[in-house]
């Protein structure tokens, strides 16, 4: 399964897309490649959801 990659200036994938990729990935057998892709997807998830967070007072 190919990784989602962003080119410079390209918008982050939608949260639903990242969540769907994570769900599909978790159906795969455990492997080093799965772990690496999961880490990449978690970074993408954090980036997509970061805009929902407001700075603390």
C-alpha positions as CSV (number, residue, x, y, z in Angstrom):
1,X,0.0,0.0,0.0
2,X,1.6,3.3,-1.0
3,X,2.2,6.0,1.5
4,X,0.3,9.3,1.2
5,X,2.9,11.9,0.4
6,X,2.5,15.7,0.1
7,X,4.4,17.9,-2.3
8,X,5.4,21.3,-1.1
9,X,2.4,23.6,-1.0
10,X,-0.1,20.8,-1.4
11,X,-3.0,20.7,1.2
12,X,-3.0,18.1,3.8
13,X,-5.4,15.2,3.1
14,X,-8.8,15.4,4.8
15,X,-9.2,13.8,8.2
16,X,-11.6,11.2,6.9
17,X,-9.0,10.1,4.3
18,X,-6.3,9.7,7.0
19,X,-8.6,7.9,9.3
20,X,-9.7,5.5,6.5
21,X,-6.0,4.8,5.7
22,X,-5.3,4.0,9.3
23,X,-8.2,1.6,9.6
24,X,-7.1,-0.2,6.4
25,X,-3.5,-0.4,7.6
26,X,-4.5,-2.0,10.9
27,X,-6.1,-4.8,8.9
28,X,-2.7,-5.7,7.5
29,X,-0.3,-8.2,9.2
30,X,2.2,-6.6,11.6
31,X,5.5,-5.7,10.0
32,X,8.1,-3.0,10.1
33,X,6.6,-1.4,7.0
34,X,3.2,-1.2,8.6
35,X,4.7,0.4,11.7
36,X,6.5,3.0,9.6
37,X,3.4,3.8,7.6
38,X,1.4,4.0,10.8
39,X,3.9,6.6,12.1
40,X,3.6,8.6,8.9
41,X,-0.2,8.5,9.1
42,X,-0.3,9.6,12.7
43,X,1.9,12.6,11.8
44,X,-0.6,13.4,9.0
45,X,-3.5,13.0,11.4
46,X,-1.9,15.4,13.8
47,X,-1.3,17.9,11.1
48,X,-4.9,17.7,9.8
49,X,-6.3,18.1,13.3
50,X,-3.9,20.8,14.4
51,X,-6.2,23.5,12.9
52,X,-9.0,22.4,15.3
53,X,-6.9,23.4,18.3
54,X,-7.0,26.9,19.8
55,X,-4.1,28.3,21.8
56,X,-4.4,28.1,25.6
57,X,-5.1,31.3,27.4
